[in-house]
Amino acid sequence: MLETRGGPTSRLAVVLVTLAAFTGCTTMQAIPDVSPTGIQQHVEPGDDVHVVLMEGRKFDLEVTRVEAESLTGVAPSGKTFRIRHDAIRWLEVAEADAGGFIGGIVGAIGAVYLAALTLLAIIIWEAD
């Protein structure tokens, strides 16, 4: 008999829906003007940023403060960095990607539909 609660088919459906829902939800948007004014206009606390310094070091941070001369953020390691605007060569900010989000939703709906068809086929097959 087919186990419908917590069985392999339902687990597969959960995995597919989760993967589809999180596919392509954000993109990195380059900040064209890395002057203090440009940074203050495009970056705010809570943003995820990718920073490349003039010397070549790279940081991925969650911004906690944006000040007139610097931005402060926390790296995935938990370490806090304060970076002066004039030390930044390249800056990208993560932004929501509506197309990717909609694609994720459509993918999730498709995965649920496919899982339901598979489950129905198994039930019909076992009934014979």
BELCORKA-V380986 format. One record per pair of residues at least 12 apart in sequence whose ideal C-beta (glycine too) atoms are under 8 Angstrom apart, sorted by the first residue. I is the first residue (numbers start at 1). GAP is how many residues later the second one is. If there is no record, write none. Layout:
i: (I/I)
gap: (GAP/GAP)
//
This chain:
i: (1/2/2/2/2/4/9/9/9/9/10/12/13/13/13/13/16/16/16/16/16/17/17/17/19/19/20/20/20/20/20/20/21/21/21/21/22/23/23/23/23/24/24/24/24/24/24/25/25/25/25/25/26/26/26/26/26/26/27/27/27/27/28/28/28/28/28/29/29/29/29/30/30/30/31/31/31/31/34/34/34/34/34/35/36/36/36/39/39/39/39/39/40/40/42/43/43/43/43/43/44/44/45/45/45/45/46/46/47/47/47/47/48/48/48/48/48/48/49/49/49/49/49/49/49/49/49/50/50/50/51/51/51/51/51/52/52/52/52/53/53/53/53/54/54/54/55/59/59/59/59/60/60/61/61/61/61/62/64/69/69/69/70/70/70/70/71/71)
gap: (125/117/120/121/124/115/106/109/110/113/105/103/98/99/102/103/92/95/96/98/99/91/94/95/88/92/84/85/87/88/90/91/83/84/86/87/82/77/80/81/84/73/75/76/77/79/80/71/72/75/76/79/22/68/69/70/71/74/67/68/70/73/22/64/65/66/67/63/64/65/66/60/61/62/12/60/61/62/51/54/55/56/57/50/32/33/49/27/32/46/49/52/26/28/51/20/23/28/48/50/19/22/18/19/20/21/16/17/15/16/46/47/12/13/14/15/45/46/12/13/14/22/24/42/43/44/45/40/41/42/20/32/37/39/40/36/37/38/39/30/34/35/36/33/34/35/32/14/16/22/24/15/16/12/13/14/20/12/16/15/16/17/12/13/14/15/12/14)
//
